[in-house]
Amino acid sequence: MSSSDDGAGPRGGGGSKSASPVSASSATKGQGDGTSASPAPPSPLLIGKAFIKQYYQVLSSSPASIHKFYKPTSTLSHGLEVSAPARTIAVSDLTSEEIDNIRSGPFAWAVPPESDPDDVLRFDFGRGAVDAQDSVNGGILLVASGRVTLPGAGGVDRPFVQTFFLNNSASPGKRRQFYVHNDVLRVLDEEKTASAAGAADGKEKEEAVEANAGAEVGSGTDAA
C-alpha cells in the first residue's frame, strides 16, 4: 500500500489489487539555488488514515493478501475473546502452509466459512477513531478503533481496538517505507462492557440516594 508524497489516500482501491508497502516522503532540503521550498512531509495521522483505509479493505475483501503488509521480523497477536490472552506470533515462525493458506494461518478468523462465502468480515469506523504519533526511527504508532462483524458471528458486530507500529525500513534521507512491525488486535465484549457500566452507574445512584437520606436525617435533627 502506498500514499502519495503529499500524504493523500493510497493508490489503488480495489480489493483485488495486491497490497504494497506504505510510503511517504521525508522532509528534504531544496536543491539548486535554494529558492525552491520543500513540501512539508505528511503528518502521522494522514499516513495512518491512508494505511487504515487500505489495510482493512484488503483484510475484509482479500484476506489472502494481508501478509504483504508484514515482514519476517513482524510480530502479531489477535485477541478475539475478552478474557483470553492473545497468542503472540512471530511471522518468521510461520510455515509456508500458514502463509500461503489463509485458513491455516493467523488470519483464519478473517475468512468467510466455506458453507457461506457471503458471510464476510466487515468493519465500521463510524463509531471509532484513528490516532497516530511519530515514533522511533521515523516509524509511526497507530491506534484504530471501531466495530467489527466477524464471519460466523451471526451478523453481530462488536467493538475492537487495534494497535500498529509501522516501522520505517528506508535508509536515512530516503522516502519512508512502512510495514507492520507490531500488530495487536483486541475484540471487546460489548455486553460485559455495558453491564459493567450499568453496575457502576447503579452504584453511583445508590450512593447518591444514601447521601440524600443522610442529609434529610441530619436536617431533621437540627430542627428538633
Backbone torsions as a table, in degrees:
resi	resn	phi	psi	omega
1	MET	NA	143.5	-177.9
2	SER	-139.4	154.3	173.3
3	SER	-120.6	151.3	-178.9
4	SER	-72.7	171.3	-174.6
5	ASP	-60.0	-30.4	-178.2
6	ASP	-89.0	8.8	176.2
7	GLY	83.6	14.9	179.4
8	ALA	-70.1	179.3	-175.7
9	GLY	-61.9	168.3	-176.7
10	PRO	-68.3	150.3	174.4
11	ARG	-74.5	142.2	-179.9
12	GLY	77.7	145.4	-179.2
13	GLY	-140.4	-20.0	-176.8
14	GLY	-68.2	142.2	-179.8
15	GLY	-66.9	-18.8	-179.1
16	SER	-78.2	-14.9	-179.1
17	LYS	-81.8	143.4	-177.9
18	SER	-76.5	153.6	180.0
19	ALA	-80.5	150.7	175.4
20	SER	-133.1	165.1	-174.3
21	PRO	-58.4	149.9	174.4
22	VAL	-73.9	137.1	179.0
23	SER	-137.5	154.9	175.2
24	ALA	-158.7	149.2	-179.0
25	SER	-83.1	138.6	175.0
26	SER	-88.9	161.7	-178.3
27	ALA	-66.3	131.7	178.2
28	THR	-129.8	154.3	179.6
29	LYS	-76.2	151.4	178.3
30	GLY	-64.9	151.3	-177.9
31	GLN	-105.9	175.8	176.2
32	GLY	72.2	-128.5	-175.5
33	ASP	-83.8	2.1	176.3
34	GLY	84.7	3.9	-178.7
35	THR	-82.7	-20.4	-178.8
36	SER	-83.0	133.7	-179.6
37	ALA	-93.2	135.7	179.4
38	SER	-79.8	139.8	179.8
39	PRO	-68.4	150.2	178.0
40	ALA	-68.7	140.3	178.6
41	PRO	-67.3	151.9	178.8
42	PRO	-62.7	146.4	-179.0
43	SER	-71.8	158.6	176.6
44	PRO	-56.7	-37.4	-178.7
45	LEU	-68.1	-38.2	178.6
46	LEU	-64.4	-44.6	177.3
47	ILE	-64.8	-41.9	-179.4
48	GLY	-61.4	-43.2	-179.8
49	LYS	-66.2	-37.5	177.0
50	ALA	-65.0	-40.6	177.3
51	PHE	-63.1	-48.7	-179.1
52	ILE	-56.6	-42.8	-177.2
53	LYS	-57.6	-47.9	-177.1
54	GLN	-84.3	-34.2	-178.8
55	TYR	-57.7	-51.3	-177.1
56	TYR	-73.8	-25.0	174.6
57	GLN	-67.4	-44.6	178.4
58	VAL	-66.8	-43.1	-177.9
59	LEU	-61.8	-37.1	-176.6
60	SER	-86.8	-30.1	-175.3
61	SER	-106.7	-23.4	-178.8
62	SER	-146.8	62.9	-173.6
63	PRO	-60.1	-22.5	179.4
64	ALA	-65.9	-16.0	-179.5
65	SER	-99.4	-0.4	-173.7
66	ILE	-66.1	-24.9	-178.4
67	HIS	-63.7	-17.0	-178.8
68	LYS	-70.7	-13.2	176.2
69	PHE	-82.2	-8.6	-173.3
70	TYR	-115.0	167.4	174.0
71	LYS	-128.9	167.6	179.1
72	PRO	-56.1	-25.1	-179.7
73	THR	-83.3	-2.5	-176.6
74	SER	-74.6	153.1	176.5
75	THR	-131.5	137.8	179.6
76	LEU	-140.7	154.4	174.4
77	SER	-148.2	127.2	-176.0
78	HIS	-121.0	111.5	179.7
79	GLY	-102.1	108.2	-178.7
80	LEU	-96.0	-11.0	177.7
81	GLU	-115.8	141.9	-172.5
82	VAL	-62.1	-48.9	-172.2
83	SER	-94.8	-4.2	-177.4
84	ALA	-94.1	124.4	177.4
85	PRO	-61.3	139.1	179.6
86	ALA	-77.8	140.0	177.8
87	ARG	-78.7	129.3	178.3
88	THR	-82.3	128.8	-176.4
89	ILE	-123.0	125.9	172.7
90	ALA	-91.2	127.0	-178.3
91	VAL	-58.1	-32.9	-179.9
92	SER	-64.4	-20.0	-179.8
93	ASP	-89.1	-7.0	-179.1
94	LEU	-74.5	144.7	176.8
95	THR	-83.0	165.2	177.4
96	SER	-59.4	-36.2	178.7
97	GLU	-63.6	-41.4	-178.8
98	GLU	-69.8	-28.0	178.8
99	ILE	-82.2	-44.5	-175.6
100	ASP	-78.9	-31.2	-179.3
101	ASN	-106.8	103.5	-173.8
102	ILE	-59.4	-29.4	-176.4
103	ARG	-73.8	-14.0	-179.9
104	SER	-110.5	2.7	-177.7
105	GLY	-104.9	-169.8	-175.3
106	PRO	-71.6	-8.7	178.3
107	PHE	-108.9	22.1	179.2
108	ALA	-60.2	-29.8	-179.4
109	TRP	-65.8	-17.2	-176.9
110	ALA	-91.0	-3.7	-173.8
111	VAL	-95.3	134.2	176.9
112	PRO	-62.0	147.0	176.8
113	PRO	-64.4	146.5	-178.5
114	GLU	-61.2	-28.0	-179.2
115	SER	-75.9	-17.9	-179.4
116	ASP	-146.5	79.3	-176.6
117	PRO	-64.5	-14.1	178.7
118	ASP	-85.3	-7.0	179.3
119	ASP	-84.4	74.4	-171.7
120	VAL	-92.9	162.4	175.1
121	LEU	-68.9	134.5	-179.1
122	ARG	-134.1	139.6	178.3
123	PHE	-120.0	144.7	178.2
124	ASP	-133.2	116.8	-179.9
125	PHE	-104.2	10.4	178.9
126	GLY	-63.7	-28.1	177.7
127	ARG	-116.2	34.1	-179.6
128	GLY	-131.4	-164.6	-179.1
129	ALA	-158.1	163.0	174.8
130	VAL	-127.7	127.1	177.4
131	ASP	-125.9	144.2	-176.5
132	ALA	-146.4	147.6	176.8
133	GLN	-138.6	148.2	168.5
134	ASP	-65.5	145.6	179.2
135	SER	-135.8	-166.3	-172.3
136	VAL	-65.1	145.7	174.5
137	ASN	55.7	34.0	177.2
138	GLY	79.6	8.5	179.0
139	GLY	-80.4	175.1	-178.4
140	ILE	-133.6	130.6	173.3
141	LEU	-93.6	127.0	-170.9
142	LEU	-132.0	132.4	177.6
143	VAL	-125.7	125.3	178.6
144	ALA	-120.1	138.2	176.7
145	SER	-135.2	152.8	-179.3
146	GLY	175.4	-145.6	179.0
147	ARG	-131.3	145.2	-177.4
148	VAL	-132.0	139.9	172.5
149	THR	-110.3	110.3	-176.9
150	LEU	-81.0	146.5	173.0
151	PRO	-57.7	136.8	179.7
152	GLY	82.1	6.8	-178.1
153	ALA	-94.3	8.3	179.1
154	GLY	69.2	24.9	178.8
155	GLY	80.0	5.1	-179.6
156	VAL	-85.6	126.4	178.2
157	ASP	-95.5	153.8	-178.5
158	ARG	-135.7	151.3	176.1
159	PRO	-70.5	150.8	178.0
160	PHE	-146.1	158.2	173.3
161	VAL	-133.4	133.3	178.2
162	GLN	-133.6	131.1	-179.2
163	THR	-114.0	132.3	178.2
164	PHE	-122.9	144.2	162.1
165	PHE	-110.8	112.0	177.5
166	LEU	-88.6	109.0	-177.2
167	ASN	-85.5	143.8	177.4
168	ASN	-93.0	115.8	-177.3
169	SER	-98.5	3.6	-178.1
170	ALA	-84.2	156.7	176.5
171	SER	-70.7	153.9	178.7
172	PRO	-54.5	135.5	179.7
173	GLY	87.5	-9.7	179.0
174	LYS	-95.6	161.8	175.5
175	ARG	-58.2	131.3	-176.4
176	ARG	-66.4	136.6	177.2
177	GLN	-121.2	120.9	-174.2
178	PHE	-107.3	147.1	168.6
179	TYR	-141.3	162.7	-179.2
180	VAL	-79.3	109.5	179.4
181	HIS	-90.2	-39.5	176.9
182	ASN	-130.1	140.4	-178.5
183	ASP	-143.4	116.1	178.8
184	VAL	-125.0	115.6	179.4
185	LEU	-112.9	134.7	174.6
186	ARG	-134.6	116.9	174.0
187	VAL	-92.2	128.9	-173.0
188	LEU	-98.6	160.6	177.7
189	ASP	-101.1	107.6	-175.0
190	GLU	-66.0	-36.5	-178.0
191	GLU	-62.6	-44.3	179.5
192	LYS	-67.3	-38.5	178.9
193	THR	-62.9	-44.3	-179.8
194	ALA	-66.1	-39.0	179.4
195	SER	-63.9	-43.0	179.6
196	ALA	-64.2	-40.6	179.2
197	ALA	-65.7	-39.9	179.5
198	GLY	-65.3	-39.7	179.3
199	ALA	-64.5	-42.1	179.3
200	ALA	-64.6	-40.9	179.2
201	ASP	-64.4	-41.4	179.3
202	GLY	-63.7	-38.7	179.2
203	LYS	-65.7	-39.5	179.1
204	GLU	-64.4	-40.3	179.3
205	LYS	-65.6	-40.7	179.5
206	GLU	-62.7	-42.0	179.1
207	GLU	-65.4	-36.0	179.7
208	ALA	-66.5	-40.8	178.4
209	VAL	-62.9	-44.6	179.6
210	GLU	-63.0	-38.0	179.8
211	ALA	-66.5	-41.4	178.5
212	ASN	-64.9	-40.3	179.2
213	ALA	-63.0	-40.8	179.2
214	GLY	-64.9	-37.6	179.5
215	ALA	-65.6	-39.6	-179.7
216	GLU	-66.3	-42.6	178.3
217	VAL	-61.4	-44.1	179.9
218	GLY	-62.5	-40.6	179.8
219	SER	-64.0	-38.3	-179.8
220	GLY	-67.5	-35.4	179.4
221	THR	-65.2	-40.9	179.3
222	ASP	-63.0	-39.7	-176.8
223	ALA	-67.8	-34.5	178.6
224	ALA	-66.6	NA	NA
